[in-house]
Amino acid sequence: EYFLYPAFGWVMFVAVFYWVLTVFFLIIYMTMTYTRIPQVPWTTVGLCFNGSAFVLYLIAAIVDASSVTKELDSHNYNSWAASSFFAFVVTSCYAGNTYFSFISWRSRTLQ
């Protein structure tokens, strides 16, 4: 039903896009593939990824929260409200990860 409302389509796009990228980076880190490709500045890549995820998830969470009303569909109101809550939870997780990525990036550039 999120295709009926453009705001929810944007939220779904951001969620799926960053879920796929997060799984991709998780596999890279779990298999330690990043050690085989030393040319890539992984701390910078992580900082850019987490920073962009935080910003886009924040926008998506705000759009999601502002789009949830009782008038849309009273049957799915709780589902839409829950999606808004969890969008903010994921946003805070990416914000924390961005902070730690920044600390890691900063310590690498100071060396």
Residue pairs with C-beta under 8 A, 6 or more apart in sequence:
1 8
1 73
1 76
2 8
2 9
2 11
2 12
3 9
5 67
5 72
7 63
7 64
7 66
7 67
8 64
8 67
8 80
10 60
10 63
11 60
11 61
11 63
11 64
11 83
11 87
14 56
14 57
14 59
14 60
15 60
15 87
15 90
18 53
18 56
18 57
18 94
21 49
21 53
22 53
25 46
25 49
27 33
28 34
34 40
34 42
43 101
43 104
43 105
43 108
44 105
46 101
46 104
46 105
47 98
47 101
47 102
47 104
47 105
49 101
50 94
50 97
50 98
50 101
51 98
51 101
51 102
53 94
53 97
53 98
54 91
54 94
54 95
54 97
54 98
57 87
57 90
57 91
57 94
58 91
58 95
60 87
61 84
61 87
61 88
61 90
61 91
64 80
64 83
64 84
64 87
65 84
65 87
65 88
67 80
68 77
68 80
68 81
68 83
68 84
70 77
72 80
73 80
